[in-house]
Amino acid sequence: MWFRIRNKEGLERALVGIRAQSHLTQADVAEKLHVDRATVIRMENGSNKNMARLVNAFSVVGYDLIAVPRDAVVTVESPEAETPELNALIVRR
């Protein structure tokens, strides 16, 4: 499963979806991040202003963030790219 993150709502969906797919609770994620559960809740419900600003910083210049599993193979093609090097990006793990 992958998520395109264009705005605060997309970030919220991605965080909740990835956590659920990983079979982790908010408390589990909080422990892994060394934060309290309230911080994870704020991240997931969009009230963490810094995270929203980060997504918006990409969005206002015409970029999306994409969350994919680390072992995924990703190909991105841009119709505006003028060279093959810019036209396809492949990430492999």
VOBA-1610 file (N, C-alpha, C; in pm, whole numbers, padded with zeros to 5 digits, always signed):
BEGIN
Met+00084-00117+00000Met+00000+00000+00000Met+00089+00124+00000Trp+00051+00224-00076Trp+00126+00349-00078Trp+00028+00465-00061Phe+00082+00580-00024Phe+00001+00698+00001Phe+00063+00818-00069Arg-00020+00893-00140Arg+00021+01023-00195Arg-00022+01128-00094Ile+00073+01214-00058Ile+00048+01314+00046Ile+00058+01452-00018Arg-00057+01514-00038Arg-00062+01646-00099Arg-00100+01755+00000Asn-00159+01715+00109Asn-00209+01814+00205Asn-00215+01750+00344Lys-00261+01827+00438Lys-00270+01780+00576Lys-00357+01655+00588Glu-00466+01652+00515Glu-00556+01537+00522Glu-00490+01411+00467Gly-00413+01426+00361Gly-00340+01312+00304Gly-00237+01259+00402Leu-00173+01350+00473Leu-00076+01309+00575Leu-00145+01232+00686Glu-00260+01281+00729Glu-00336+01212+00833Glu-00372+01070+00789Arg-00427+01058+00667Arg-00466+00926+00614Arg-00345+00833+00607Ala-00233+00887+00561Ala-00112+00805+00548Ala-00064+00756+00684Leu-00056+00844+00781Leu-00007+00805+00913Leu-00097+00699+00977Val-00226+00721+00972Val-00320+00625+01031Val-00316+00493+00954Gly-00316+00501+00822Gly-00317+00381+00739Gly-00191+00298+00755Ile-00077+00364+00756Ile+00050+00293+00772Ile+00058+00229+00909Arg+00015+00300+01011Arg+00018+00243+01146Arg-00073+00122+01155Ala-00194+00133+01099Ala-00289+00022+01103Ala-00236-00098+01024Gln-00180-00072+00907Gln-00125-00179+00825Gln-00009-00248+00895Ser+00062-00175+00977Ser+00176-00231+01052Ser+00133-00298+01182His+00002-00296+01208His-00054-00357+01331His+00009-00296+01457Leu+00024-00164+01455Leu+00079-00092+01570Leu-00029-00003+01630Thr-00025+00011+01760Thr-00113+00106+01827Thr-00045+00242+01831Gln-00121+00343+01867Gln-00060+00475+01885Gln+00046+00469+01995Ala+00021+00391+02097Ala+00119+00376+02205Ala+00247+00309+02154Asp+00234+00211+02065Asp+00352+00146+02007Asp+00437+00246+01929Val+00370+00326+01847Val+00442+00425+01766Val+00508+00528+01858Ala+00436+00572+01959Ala+00491+00669+02053Ala+00618+00615+02118Glu+00614+00489+02158Glu+00732+00429+02222Glu+00850+00426+02124Lys+00824+00389+02000Lys+00932+00384+01900Lys+00990+00523+01871Leu+00905+00625+01879Leu+00950+00762+01852Leu+01002+00833+01977His+00988+00767+02092His+01028+00828+02220His+00951+00957+02248Val+00821+00949+02222Val+00731+01061+02253Val+00611+01004+02326Asp+00524+01092+02374Asp+00403+01040+02439Asp+00294+01015+02335Arg+00193+00940+02375Arg+00084+00903+02284Arg+00011+01026+02232Ala+00001+01129+02315Ala-00066+01252+02273Ala+00002+01314+02150Thr+00133+01302+02142Thr+00205+01354+02025Thr+00166+01278+01900Val+00155+01145+01909Val+00113+01064+01794Val-00030+01100+01754Ile-00115+01119+01852Ile-00253+01159+01823Ile-00255+01291+01747Arg-00176+01388+01790Arg-00169+01518+01721Arg-00115+01502+01579Met-00019+01412+01561Met+00034+01388+01427Met-00075+01330+01337Glu-00152+01236+01390Glu-00253+01168+01310Glu-00377+01252+01284Asn-00408+01346+01371Asn-00529+01425+01348Asn-00501+01562+01286Gly-00376+01584+01248Gly-00341+01705+01175Gly-00320+01829+01259Ser-00319+01813+01391Ser-00302+01932+01474Ser-00155+01962+01503Asn-00064+01883+01449Asn+00079+01914+01460Asn+00112+02011+01347Lys+00124+02136+01381Lys+00140+02242+01281Lys+00269+02229+01200Asn+00377+02181+01264Asn+00503+02167+01191Asn+00493+02065+01078Met+00424+01955+01104Met+00408+01853+01000Met+00322+01907+00887Ala+00216+01978+00921Ala+00129+02036+00819Ala+00206+02137+00735Arg+00292+02216+00798Arg+00373+02315+00724Arg+00470+02246+00630Leu+00528+02135+00674Leu+00622+02062+00589Leu+00552+02014+00462Val+00436+01952+00478Val+00361+01905+00361Val+00323+02023+00273Asn+00278+02131+00333Asn+00238+02250+00257Asn+00356+02312+00183Ala+00476+02306+00241Ala+00594+02361+00175Ala+00619+02290+00041Phe+00601+02160+00038Phe+00616+02087-00087Phe+00500+02118-00182Ser+00381+02122-00128Ser+00261+02142-00208Ser+00260+02276-00281Val+00300+02382-00212Val+00292+02516-00274Val+00389+02532-00391Val+00490+02447-00398Val+00582+02453-00513Val+00555+02341-00613Gly+00439+02274-00596Gly+00395+02177-00695Gly+00446+02035-00677Tyr+00484+01998-00555Tyr+00532+01863-00530Tyr+00442+01789-00433Asp+00436+01657-00449Asp+00366+01568-00356Asp+00470+01485-00283Leu+00436+01443-00164Leu+00516+01345-00092Leu+00448+01210-00114Ile+00527+01106-00124Ile+00471+00972-00142Ile+00534+00880-00039Ala+00449+00810+00035Ala+00496+00715+00136Ala+00478+00575+00080Val+00588+00501+00072Val+00585+00364+00020Val+00664+00276+00116Pro+00634+00146+00118Pro+00714+00056+00200Pro+00860+00057+00154Arg+00952+00037+00245Arg+01094+00042+00211Arg+01136-00060+00106Asp+01069-00173+00100Asp+01108-00275+00003Asp+01036-00259-00132Ala+00964-00150-00149Ala+00890-00126-00274Ala+00984-00082-00385Val+00942-00109-00507Val+01009-00057-00625Val+00920+00054-00678Val+00976+00172-00693Val+00896+00288-00731Val+00949+00344-00862Thr+00858+00370-00954Thr+00893+00435-01079Thr+00808+00561-01091Val+00873+00672-01115Val+00802+00798-01128Val+00836+00855-01264Glu+00734+00886-01341Glu+00755+00945-01473Glu+00696+01085-01476Ser+00770+01175-01533Ser+00725+01313-01544Ser+00713+01350-01691Pro+00596+01391-01736Pro+00582+01428-01877Pro+00662+01553-01912Glu+00699+01632-01814Glu+00773+01755-01840Glu+00924+01732-01850Ala+00971+01616-01809Ala+01115+01591-01806Ala+01173+01595-01947Glu+01288+01658-01959Glu+01350+01674-02090Glu+01456+01570-02118Thr+01501+01500-02015Thr+01604+01398-02035Thr+01559+01268-01972Pro+01608+01155-02024Pro+01570+01026-01965Pro+01609+01017-01817Glu+01720+01080-01779Glu+01763+01075-01639Glu+01659+01139-01548Leu+01594+01244-01594Leu+01492+01311-01514Leu+01355+01246-01530Asn+01337+01169-01635Asn+01207+01113-01666Asn+01170+00993-01581Ala+01268+00917-01535Ala+01237+00798-01456Ala+01332+00788-01338Leu+01276+00765-01224Leu+01353+00745-01101Leu+01311+00611-01045Ile+01406+00523-01026Ile+01375+00391-00971Ile+01448+00376-00839Val+01373+00344-00735Val+01431+00324-00603Val+01413+00178-00568Arg+01518+00111-00532Arg+01512-00032-00502Arg+01576-00060-00368Arg+01513-00150-00294Arg+01570-00196-00166Arg+01564-00345-00163
//
